[in-house]
Amino acid sequence: MAQVRAYDEFWYIENEDGWHAACSWAKDNYVSISAMISIKAVRSQLLDELKKIGLVDASDLTRVGFKKYALRSDATVNRNADNEMLHGAVLAVGFPGNISSRRQLGSFGTLRTRTESHSELHPSSVTFHRKPPRGVKLSSWYLYREMVLSSQVFLRECTMMRPEQIVLFGGHLLESFAKQNPAGNVMRPVDVLDDWIVAESPCDDTMSVLASARRDINAALEYKVMYPRYPLPDESQAVIDSICNMFDVLNDER
């Protein structure tokens, strides 16, 4: 998410104060100017392809050069552009196996992934801390872009995650199993993500709603793949809007 913020800030400064001001900001904050230009070029190409297949309507785009497009500020597909919590959740779709959790036992900073029981945040990550910070509650979940092995296993380019983001968008497969209550013979459902993340809630209805919403998200995605030029059914759109509103609330709580 730090990269997304850097990209947005660079081009905001360029639009408000000019190219030289944006370059000066980039140099002061160790941001690659060539990377910002490359990302913008790839973004324009991607928008052009999305327009061709119908996922982005031509009315949402404005031409900024020869065969180059950008989203209009009031574009329909851009209505959740300021929802960072939603961005992080959708980012998890691109890296379904790259989820890590902070270990409850062991030294500070030790993380567990699906394949590694002992790893740590890379010191270059903005989420890295050598010791617990005072007055700050650290996230128990992270999404990482790559795993590297040097003196030990490190996770690079990490983004803090909320449980709701992981349950709705993370991993490959969320399965439900029956679990016996230790205090009796009552069986209760337990949701497990990718055979290692147990998703539980004090309220069974909460997990039921989130699991159902995850299935609705998958169904909506399948519909758009089959019929990219058609709007979602009203029922699917209502679920998507509710999820976006939930992440807006979670953003405000941060």
Helices and strands as residue ranges (DSSP letters): H 2-17, H 19-28, H 33-53, G 58-60, E 61-65, E 68-71, G 76-78, H 84-94, E 99-102, E 110-113, E 119-121, E 141-149, E 153-161, H 163-169, E 174-180, E 187-193, E 197-199, H 204-226, H 234-253
